[in-house]
Amino acid sequence: MKVLMINGSPKKNGNTYTALHEMETIFEQEGIETEILHIGNKDIRRCISCGRYWNGIHGSAPGEAKGDVAGLQMMRTLARNMSFLMKSIAPGKEKYSVPAREPFTRTNFIC
């Protein structure tokens, strides 16, 4: 199992990275491989710090997120819950298999 975490912040090692790294630590403890992909320096639309998002960890100045103990705990809890779900799905697939997929039917919604 592998988790790909995407860091869209223009600051590669900023507060977003701190949140992702907190989760990465838990995933590694749970035996789940991780990769943090930094795309904030790519020529694509990135985070513009609009402040209109829900964030589990807070900090505006570099390093501030490290002081948000409640936010860090939220990131660890999220990673533990995700690990549990990922580990639970694998045995379920083996025991019950994945649901059968219906063939695709094209329609134009005209009756």
Secondary structure, DSSP 8 states (H G I E B T S, - for coil): -EEEEEE--SSTTSHHHHHHHHHHHHHHHTT-EEEEEE-TTSSS------S-S--SS--SSTTGGGG-HHHHHHHHHHHHHHHHHHHHHHHHHHHH------------S--
